Amino acid sequence: MLAGTFSIVAYDQAAGLCGVAVSSRMPAIGALSVFAHAESGAIATQALINPLLGVDGLELLRSHPAEQALHRVLARDPGADARQVAMVDRFGRAAAHTGAETHPWSGHRVGNGYAVAGNILVDGGTVDAMAERFEATAEAPLAERLLTALEAGQDAGGDRRGKQSACLFVHHGHPYPYLDLRVDDHADPVTELRRLYDVAKRELLPFVHALPTRARPAGEFDQLLNLD
């Protein structure tokens, strides 16, 4: 199956958060395409997906800028011409690759702190809309910016084969993610992802903020446990 996909990776240095939002006309795109850790950066690997680009890329991002990390992982991938990769490091430096053998429309945009990419799209308006929306929402939380960029991409056309799955993943530097929401098989996955995100803001993120960390092993559950 060809993984026609549109995605955005970004790093918010002020908040210490990085993340990925992605959608595709294939099931469970978030299971294979999304890699992020706040100590390294964020990566989306798509087209003829090679998850090793995400695994190895995150390790390289610990000590290399995004452009160098991208060059190194692609140099040892014999199928690089069929891959599409977007990555951003913890300093907000972004890089992307769209192989010559990816299916049209395919391409990417790179900006300050983010990169967007897509293949098998209706046209380039999808990635243009994503970049414009992300830049226009600079004051919003990272998760919101990623999701609104994904919505803009879908509204602009998205995957020309249709819709099936979507994912929103944000990492904050702890051993577990800050937010990991997936819609694995749905007729309107980006809309469903928005619904899940709105639920998570009310019911999940307050709990995540209270979870134990290395610096506070007991967590901060007192306010959540106060039922008065």
MISEFI-920256 format. One record per residue (C-alpha): residue number from 0; residue in one letter; x, y, z. Coordinates in Angstrom, 3 decimals, m for minus. Layout:
N
(NUM; 'A'; (X; Y; Z))
...
//
This chain:
228
(0; 'M'; (0.000; 0.000; 0.000))
(1; 'L'; (1.271; 3.479; m0.879))
(2; 'A'; (1.277; 5.713; 2.181))
(3; 'G'; (0.036; 9.020; 0.751))
(4; 'T'; (0.393; 11.292; 3.724))
(5; 'F'; (0.583; 14.893; 4.902))
(6; 'S'; (2.354; 15.805; 8.114))
(7; 'I'; (3.945; 18.515; 10.211))
(8; 'V'; (6.797; 18.263; 12.713))
(9; 'A'; (7.625; 21.105; 15.094))
(10; 'Y'; (9.613; 22.096; 18.178))
(11; 'D'; (8.509; 24.746; 20.670))
(12; 'Q'; (11.718; 25.744; 22.436))
(13; 'A'; (10.011; 28.054; 24.914))
(14; 'A'; (7.730; 25.269; 26.133))
(15; 'G'; (10.267; 22.445; 25.712))
(16; 'L'; (7.806; 20.489; 23.596))
(17; 'C'; (8.050; 18.809; 20.215))
(18; 'G'; (5.505; 16.941; 18.191))
(19; 'V'; (4.045; 15.534; 15.000))
(20; 'A'; (0.607; 15.655; 13.385))
(21; 'V'; (m0.114; 13.421; 10.405))
(22; 'S'; (m2.990; 12.090; 8.317))
(23; 'S'; (m3.212; 9.549; 5.491))
(24; 'R'; (m5.425; 7.318; 3.366))
(25; 'M'; (m4.031; 4.243; 5.065))
(26; 'P'; (m4.870; 2.757; 8.461))
(27; 'A'; (m2.959; 3.560; 11.643))
(28; 'I'; (m0.501; 6.019; 10.108))
(29; 'G'; (0.625; 7.080; 13.578))
(30; 'A'; (1.939; 3.601; 14.364))
(31; 'L'; (4.771; 3.743; 11.823))
(32; 'S'; (5.370; 7.360; 10.832))
(33; 'V'; (5.649; 9.329; 14.076))
(34; 'F'; (8.793; 9.721; 16.187))
(35; 'A'; (9.413; 12.454; 18.758))
(36; 'H'; (11.300; 13.059; 21.981))
(37; 'A'; (11.912; 16.507; 23.461))
(38; 'E'; (15.569; 15.692; 24.150))
(39; 'S'; (16.107; 15.082; 20.426))
(40; 'G'; (13.396; 16.459; 18.159))
(41; 'A'; (10.553; 15.216; 15.990))
(42; 'I'; (10.404; 13.169; 12.787))
(43; 'A'; (7.734; 12.083; 10.330))
(44; 'T'; (8.697; 9.330; 7.880))
(45; 'Q'; (6.279; 8.647; 5.026))
(46; 'A'; (5.773; 7.690; 1.341))
(47; 'L'; (7.322; 4.169; 1.230))
(48; 'I'; (7.696; 4.317; 5.003))
(49; 'N'; (10.976; 3.322; 6.626))
(50; 'P'; (10.482; 3.473; 10.415))
(51; 'L'; (14.245; 3.097; 10.904))
(52; 'L'; (14.641; 6.644; 9.603))
(53; 'G'; (12.653; 7.771; 12.632))
(54; 'V'; (14.390; 5.508; 15.127))
(55; 'D'; (17.908; 6.288; 13.917))
(56; 'G'; (17.091; 9.906; 13.203))
(57; 'L'; (16.014; 10.593; 16.793))
(58; 'E'; (19.288; 9.169; 18.045))
(59; 'L'; (21.289; 11.326; 15.623))
(60; 'L'; (19.324; 14.438; 16.572))
(61; 'R'; (20.725; 14.193; 20.093))
(62; 'S'; (24.101; 15.360; 18.775))
(63; 'H'; (23.548; 16.618; 15.215))
(64; 'P'; (21.509; 19.423; 13.646))
(65; 'A'; (18.499; 18.350; 11.631))
(66; 'E'; (20.139; 18.781; 8.223))
(67; 'Q'; (23.087; 16.578; 9.163))
(68; 'A'; (20.907; 13.955; 10.833))
(69; 'L'; (18.677; 13.780; 7.774))
(70; 'H'; (21.642; 13.435; 5.424))
(71; 'R'; (23.145; 10.623; 7.520))
(72; 'V'; (20.000; 8.500; 7.768))
(73; 'L'; (19.259; 8.865; 4.074))
(74; 'A'; (22.837; 8.015; 3.110))
(75; 'R'; (22.432; 4.522; 4.553))
(76; 'D'; (18.925; 3.897; 3.191))
(77; 'P'; (19.017; 2.131; m0.210))
(78; 'G'; (15.428; 3.244; m0.844))
(79; 'A'; (15.945; 6.939; m0.100))
(80; 'D'; (14.497; 8.039; m3.455))
(81; 'A'; (11.138; 6.548; m2.458))
(82; 'R'; (11.066; 8.101; 1.017))
(83; 'Q'; (9.754; 11.346; 2.404))
(84; 'V'; (11.062; 12.583; 5.739))
(85; 'A'; (10.549; 15.746; 7.781))
(86; 'M'; (12.486; 16.456; 10.968))
(87; 'V'; (13.213; 19.214; 13.439))
(88; 'D'; (15.843; 19.282; 16.182))
(89; 'R'; (15.598; 20.650; 19.726))
(90; 'F'; (16.970; 24.011; 18.615))
(91; 'G'; (14.190; 24.448; 16.076))
(92; 'R'; (16.321; 23.713; 13.038))
(93; 'A'; (14.261; 21.832; 10.467))
(94; 'A'; (15.014; 19.782; 7.361))
(95; 'A'; (13.032; 17.659; 4.920))
(96; 'H'; (13.504; 15.256; 2.026))
(97; 'T'; (11.125; 14.309; m0.770))
(98; 'G'; (12.549; 11.511; m2.882))
(99; 'A'; (12.354; 11.646; m6.668))
(100; 'E'; (10.328; 8.425; m6.734))
(101; 'T'; (7.563; 9.610; m4.377))
(102; 'H'; (4.144; 9.841; m6.014))
(103; 'P'; (2.795; 13.254; m7.056))
(104; 'W'; (1.872; 15.660; m5.843))
(105; 'S'; (4.749; 15.437; m3.395))
(106; 'G'; (6.859; 18.089; m1.725))
(107; 'H'; (7.707; 19.864; 1.494))
(108; 'R'; (8.132; 23.253; 3.143))
(109; 'V'; (10.642; 24.127; 5.882))
(110; 'G'; (10.310; 27.034; 8.298))
(111; 'N'; (11.591; 28.269; 11.629))
(112; 'G'; (10.912; 25.463; 14.105))
(113; 'Y'; (8.857; 23.273; 11.781))
(114; 'A'; (8.640; 21.334; 8.529))
(115; 'V'; (5.612; 20.132; 6.578))
(116; 'A'; (5.563; 17.405; 3.933))
(117; 'G'; (3.121; 15.466; 1.809))
(118; 'N'; (2.852; 12.964; m1.015))
(119; 'I'; (0.014; 11.647; m3.191))
(120; 'L'; (m1.706; 14.960; m2.491))
(121; 'V'; (m4.342; 16.811; m4.488))
(122; 'D'; (m1.746; 19.544; m5.055))
(123; 'G'; (0.826; 21.699; m3.270))
(124; 'G'; (m1.886; 23.756; m1.620))
(125; 'T'; (m2.028; 21.213; 1.195))
(126; 'V'; (1.504; 21.837; 2.482))
(127; 'D'; (1.243; 25.576; 1.760))
(128; 'A'; (m1.898; 25.815; 3.873))
(129; 'M'; (m0.293; 23.847; 6.692))
(130; 'A'; (2.763; 26.083; 6.796))
(131; 'E'; (0.665; 29.244; 6.676))
(132; 'R'; (m1.646; 28.077; 9.460))
(133; 'F'; (1.220; 26.999; 11.698))
(134; 'E'; (2.971; 30.346; 11.320))
(135; 'A'; (m0.274; 32.223; 11.944))
(136; 'T'; (m0.906; 30.507; 15.314))
(137; 'A'; (2.392; 31.298; 17.042))
(138; 'E'; (0.741; 32.213; 20.356))
(139; 'A'; (m1.195; 28.945; 20.702))
(140; 'P'; (0.013; 25.781; 22.506))
(141; 'L'; (2.024; 23.443; 20.305))
(142; 'A'; (m0.602; 20.684; 20.215))
(143; 'E'; (m3.211; 23.165; 19.027))
(144; 'R'; (m0.868; 24.557; 16.376))
(145; 'L'; (m0.080; 21.097; 15.046))
(146; 'L'; (m3.727; 20.096; 14.898))
(147; 'T'; (m4.921; 23.305; 13.261))
(148; 'A'; (m2.158; 22.940; 10.653))
(149; 'L'; (m3.365; 19.402; 9.944))
(150; 'E'; (m6.933; 20.685; 9.626))
(151; 'A'; (m5.768; 23.345; 7.187))
(152; 'G'; (m4.042; 20.690; 5.106))
(153; 'Q'; (m7.162; 18.559; 4.993))
(154; 'D'; (m9.321; 21.548; 4.064))
(155; 'A'; (m6.902; 22.357; 1.244))
(156; 'G'; (m7.250; 18.885; m0.273))
(157; 'G'; (m5.065; 16.435; 1.645))
(158; 'D'; (m4.416; 12.906; 0.365))
(159; 'R'; (m5.938; 12.693; m3.128))
(160; 'R'; (m7.063; 9.086; m2.485))
(161; 'G'; (m9.258; 10.068; 0.467))
(162; 'K'; (m9.153; 9.845; 4.274))
(163; 'Q'; (m8.561; 7.074; 6.796))
(164; 'S'; (m6.284; 7.807; 9.781))
(165; 'A'; (m4.664; 10.637; 11.717))
(166; 'C'; (m2.384; 11.128; 14.704))
(167; 'L'; (m1.301; 13.890; 17.087))
(168; 'F'; (1.783; 13.204; 19.211))
(169; 'V'; (3.520; 15.667; 21.570))
(170; 'H'; (6.516; 14.930; 23.801))
(171; 'H'; (7.790; 16.914; 26.797))
(172; 'G'; (11.079; 15.237; 27.728))
(173; 'H'; (9.759; 12.770; 30.302))
(174; 'P'; (9.913; 8.997; 29.702))
(175; 'Y'; (6.278; 9.062; 28.519))
(176; 'P'; (4.489; 11.285; 25.975))
(177; 'Y'; (2.615; 14.442; 26.839))
(178; 'L'; (m0.114; 13.630; 24.320))
(179; 'D'; (m0.592; 10.606; 22.064))
(180; 'L'; (m3.898; 10.603; 20.185))
(181; 'R'; (m4.629; 8.323; 17.248))
(182; 'V'; (m7.525; 7.759; 14.909))
(183; 'D'; (m6.603; 4.528; 13.153))
(184; 'D'; (m9.597; 3.944; 10.831))
(185; 'H'; (m12.303; 6.566; 10.352))
(186; 'A'; (m14.262; 8.160; 7.536))
(187; 'D'; (m13.207; 11.646; 8.687))
(188; 'P'; (m10.068; 11.126; 10.780))
(189; 'V'; (m8.923; 14.737; 11.185))
(190; 'T'; (m12.348; 15.808; 12.431))
(191; 'E'; (m12.366; 12.853; 14.820))
(192; 'L'; (m8.869; 13.773; 15.987))
(193; 'R'; (m10.157; 17.249; 16.853))
(194; 'R'; (m12.956; 15.703; 18.904))
(195; 'L'; (m10.474; 13.507; 20.787))
(196; 'Y'; (m8.187; 16.464; 21.392))
(197; 'D'; (m11.031; 18.505; 22.877))
(198; 'V'; (m11.833; 15.587; 25.214))
(199; 'A'; (m8.147; 15.242; 26.130))
(200; 'K'; (m7.840; 18.915; 27.030))
(201; 'R'; (m10.672; 18.569; 29.531))
(202; 'E'; (m10.147; 15.085; 30.886))
(203; 'L'; (m6.616; 13.842; 30.130))
(204; 'L'; (m4.111; 16.701; 30.176))
(205; 'P'; (m4.879; 17.789; 33.783))
(206; 'F'; (m3.975; 14.222; 34.794))
(207; 'V'; (m0.829; 14.230; 32.631))
(208; 'H'; (0.317; 17.456; 34.289))
(209; 'A'; (0.045; 15.721; 37.681))
(210; 'L'; (1.930; 12.541; 36.754))
(211; 'P'; (5.171; 11.581; 38.514))
(212; 'T'; (8.415; 12.771; 36.945))
(213; 'R'; (12.049; 12.137; 37.803))
(214; 'A'; (12.128; 15.498; 39.603))
(215; 'R'; (8.884; 14.882; 41.542))
(216; 'P'; (8.450; 11.105; 41.922))
(217; 'A'; (5.198; 11.352; 43.878))
(218; 'G'; (3.517; 13.471; 41.239))
(219; 'E'; (1.130; 16.303; 42.040))
(220; 'F'; (m2.195; 14.558; 42.402))
(221; 'D'; (m3.496; 16.463; 45.433))
(222; 'Q'; (m5.748; 18.843; 43.500))
(223; 'L'; (m7.094; 16.065; 41.295))
(224; 'L'; (m7.982; 13.985; 44.365))
(225; 'N'; (m9.768; 16.857; 46.098))
(226; 'L'; (m13.429; 16.105; 45.431))
(227; 'D'; (m14.858; 18.812; 47.689))
//
